[in-house]
Amino acid sequence: MPARKVDYLLIGGGLASANCARWLREEGADGEIVLVGREPDPPYNRPNCSKGYLQGKERREEAYFRPDEWWGEQRIELLTRTSVTALDADARTAKLSNKQEIEFDKALIATGANVRRLNVDGCQLEQIHYLRTLGNADAIREGTADAENVVLIGGSYIGCEVAASLTLLGKRCTIVMQEQHTLQRGFGEQVGTFFEDMLRAHGVTVHGGDELERFEGDGRVEKVVTRGGLELDADAVVIGAGVTPDVQLAERAGLKIGERGGVTCSSRLESSTPGVFAAGDICEYESVVHGGARVRIEHWDVAFNHGKTAALNMLGRDVAHTEVPYFYSVLADWGELEYVGPAYEWNQEIVRGSLDDGEFSNWYLQDGVVKAALSVGRSDDLDAARRLIGEGRQLDGAGRAQLSDLASDLKDL
Ligand SMILES: Cc1cc2nc3c(=O)[nH]c(=O)nc-3n(C[C@H](O)[C@H](O)[C@H](O)COP(=O)(O)OP(=O)(O)OC[C@H]3O[C@@H](n4cnc5c(N)ncnc54)[C@H](O)[C@@H]3O)c2cc1C
């Protein structure tokens, strides 16, 4: 069968691909756009999987990027349950699991990430879950329907959000994690403790500084045993131990992989092979707002905005990606955080507002330079943070004092 020719091939059925397709059309692409995704659902917003959808407050369709008819109206061919099995980046051809061969003019690779699996004794028992897809969220809902005790392994976003959502559903949730406090790895001890206190106040039990040793049970999980010697009753377990970027296809295609494990891209999100772009969780790009440093971020807003930048560059607009990475997390209806950054390291934290009052921004500085800021109820502060991150300017003592002084306007900084 001769290869079918298309103008734009978008590999991966997630947010980055979907938003790229949208912007290609909105910015005037006239040619054929084919989006290939291996999941049964059309592109959707994963954050719903640990929040409203898991809580049963949202229908599946509410998570979808666009309603079904939109794809046809936009003349975007959406192939679900289909994988790209091989990519020849130089020859600009791809093989699909449906046996089609496609020749493309420009391609986007946005294959996302896979959950990190923990291979401990008992890991094959039933009712041990991971969460990445709507299907996983369905399995957790069903598997915990009659559960009393649920153990969450990992104290980062997934562990905390799922603990909050399942607590809302009446489950007794316990978090086990290596770090001392929830969310500590990304946001430090002070902010980590703030969210841990919030979880505890709503009935979640938290065991920090410990680690999973094994699962026990007969057919299905009954107990979580930790290295520290805890034996926790568990009718179900959800593991949130991070993800790894899914760069298998990109690697086999000979695209350069960076030290953060993603596809190495220019500031325009073009990979080492001209005409092939990357976006979202797998995209390790040269970030102009970070002085050209290479960053790779696994968050919704970044995937969304990457999709747009990649589309513009596929159309030859030659624009750098200049958004300061932003992300958010929501713990049931108890509280939420927003963050711009990221700070991979910092040696000073400055609080603006009050943790006790639950309204503050926490600023992360490295040698006086703002690297990131986290807000709880002070979103406006993040505008100044975005500007300061982009400027990369070292603040003197007076400048740093201004950060914590609620009477001083951050616009003047
Ligand atoms: C449960 C959950 C909650 C989250 N909550 C938040 C949040 O609150 N805030 C936040 O900022 N971020 C959140 N995120 C992160 C955010 O959703 C991701 O960063 C975002 O989805 C990344 O989009 P992507 O398009 O890069 O990849 P993905 O969404 O992973 O999409 C990639 C798709 O490509 C498919 N694929 C892979 N290989 C192939 C192939 N060879 N052929 C065809 N298809 C392929 C995959 O199956 C997948 O469907 C959450 C993530 C999860 C899992």
The ligand as a MOL file (V3000), in Angstrom:
LIG
                    3D

  0  0  0     0  0            999 V3000
M  V30 BEGIN CTAB
M  V30 COUNTS 53 58 0 0 0
M  V30 BEGIN ATOM
M  V30 1 C -4.3920 12.1900 37.2840 0
M  V30 2 C -3.6480 13.3970 36.8130 0
M  V30 3 C -3.9230 14.6370 37.3520 0
M  V30 4 C -3.2300 15.7560 36.9310 0
M  V30 5 N -3.5210 16.9610 37.5080 0
M  V30 6 C -2.8290 18.0530 37.1310 0
M  V30 7 C -3.0960 19.3170 37.7380 0
M  V30 8 O -3.9400 19.4330 38.6180 0
M  V30 9 N -2.4030 20.3870 37.3420 0
M  V30 10 C -1.4510 20.3170 36.3580 0
M  V30 11 O -0.8610 21.3340 36.0340 0
M  V30 12 N -1.1750 19.1220 35.7350 0
M  V30 13 C -1.8320 18.0060 36.1140 0
M  V30 14 N -1.5730 16.7900 35.5120 0
M  V30 15 C -0.5160 16.7160 34.4630 0
M  V30 16 C -1.0660 16.9990 33.0730 0
M  V30 17 O -2.2930 16.3930 32.8890 0
M  V30 18 C -0.0530 16.5260 32.0290 0
M  V30 19 O 1.1250 17.2910 32.1840 0
M  V30 20 C -0.5800 16.6470 30.6090 0
M  V30 21 O -1.6580 15.7960 30.4220 0
M  V30 22 C 0.5110 16.3390 29.5910 0
M  V30 23 O -0.0510 16.3550 28.3080 0
M  V30 24 P 0.6770 15.6490 27.0820 0
M  V30 25 O -0.1860 15.9230 25.9110 0
M  V30 26 O 2.0950 16.0210 27.0540 0
M  V30 27 O 0.6830 14.0960 27.4210 0
M  V30 28 P -0.4820 13.0810 27.7530 0
M  V30 29 O -1.6400 13.7720 28.3410 0
M  V30 30 O 0.1480 11.9810 28.5260 0
M  V30 31 O -0.9010 12.5200 26.3290 0
M  V30 32 C -0.0810 11.6930 25.5670 0
M  V30 33 C -0.9410 10.6940 24.8420 0
M  V30 34 O -0.2140 10.0880 23.8120 0
M  V30 35 C -0.5080 8.6910 23.7750 0
M  V30 36 N 0.5960 7.9840 23.1290 0
M  V30 37 C 1.8130 7.6820 23.6430 0
M  V30 38 N 2.5650 7.0520 22.7080 0
M  V30 39 C 1.8130 6.9720 21.5960 0
M  V30 40 C 2.0270 6.4220 20.3000 0
M  V30 41 N 3.2040 5.8610 19.9710 0
M  V30 42 N 1.0340 6.4930 19.3990 0
M  V30 43 C -0.1390 7.0860 19.7140 0
M  V30 44 N -0.4010 7.6040 20.9320 0
M  V30 45 C 0.5690 7.5610 21.8510 0
M  V30 46 C -0.7010 8.3420 25.2320 0
M  V30 47 O -1.4310 7.1490 25.3630 0
M  V30 48 C -1.4660 9.5740 25.7190 0
M  V30 49 O -2.8400 9.4210 25.4940 0
M  V30 50 C -2.2390 15.6380 35.9140 0
M  V30 51 C -1.9630 14.3960 35.3680 0
M  V30 52 C -2.6410 13.2680 35.8110 0
M  V30 53 C -2.3220 11.9260 35.2300 0
M  V30 END ATOM
M  V30 BEGIN BOND
M  V30 1 1 1 2
M  V30 2 1 2 3
M  V30 3 2 2 52
M  V30 4 2 3 4
M  V30 5 1 4 5
M  V30 6 1 4 50
M  V30 7 2 5 6
M  V30 8 1 6 7
M  V30 9 1 6 13
M  V30 10 2 7 8
M  V30 11 1 7 9
M  V30 12 1 9 10
M  V30 13 2 10 11
M  V30 14 1 10 12
M  V30 15 2 12 13
M  V30 16 1 13 14
M  V30 17 1 14 15
M  V30 18 1 14 50
M  V30 19 1 15 16
M  V30 20 1 16 17
M  V30 21 1 16 18
M  V30 22 1 18 19
M  V30 23 1 18 20
M  V30 24 1 20 21
M  V30 25 1 20 22
M  V30 26 1 22 23
M  V30 27 1 23 24
M  V30 28 2 24 25
M  V30 29 1 24 26
M  V30 30 1 24 27
M  V30 31 1 27 28
M  V30 32 2 28 29
M  V30 33 1 28 30
M  V30 34 1 28 31
M  V30 35 1 31 32
M  V30 36 1 32 33
M  V30 37 1 33 34
M  V30 38 1 33 48
M  V30 39 1 34 35
M  V30 40 1 35 36
M  V30 41 1 35 46
M  V30 42 1 36 37
M  V30 43 1 36 45
M  V30 44 2 37 38
M  V30 45 1 38 39
M  V30 46 1 39 40
M  V30 47 2 39 45
M  V30 48 1 40 41
M  V30 49 2 40 42
M  V30 50 1 42 43
M  V30 51 2 43 44
M  V30 52 1 44 45
M  V30 53 1 46 47
M  V30 54 1 46 48
M  V30 55 1 48 49
M  V30 56 2 50 51
M  V30 57 1 51 52
M  V30 58 1 52 53
M  V30 END BOND
M  V30 END CTAB
M  END
